[in-house]
Amino acid sequence: MRVPVRGGPEDENCAMAQALGVVGDAWTLLLVRDVARGAHRF
């Protein structure tokens, strides 16, 4: 009996999953968010 395989996050309608697919890992996305908000220290 085969178990159906669920698609990855890029297959879903999830904005965060799509952004991570474009930007890279979660830390990069957090840095981009902070830069966009005006953070100058990391």
C-alpha positions, -999 to +999 in steps of 0.1 A: +000+000+000+014+034-010+013+063+013+005+096-005+033+121-003+024+156+005+040+183-016+067+207-002+060+242+012+067+257-022+036+239-036+013+255-011-001+290-011+020+302+017+037+336+014+064+328+040+073+295+022+075+313-011+097+341+004+120+316+019+123+299-015+134+331-031+156+346-003+171+315+012+171+306+048+150+320+076+179+342+090+183+359+057+146+367+056+148+381+091+177+404+082+159+416+051+128+424+073+149+443+098+167+463+071+133+472+055+121+484+089+151+506+093+173+486+118+209+497+116+225+474+141+227+436+139 
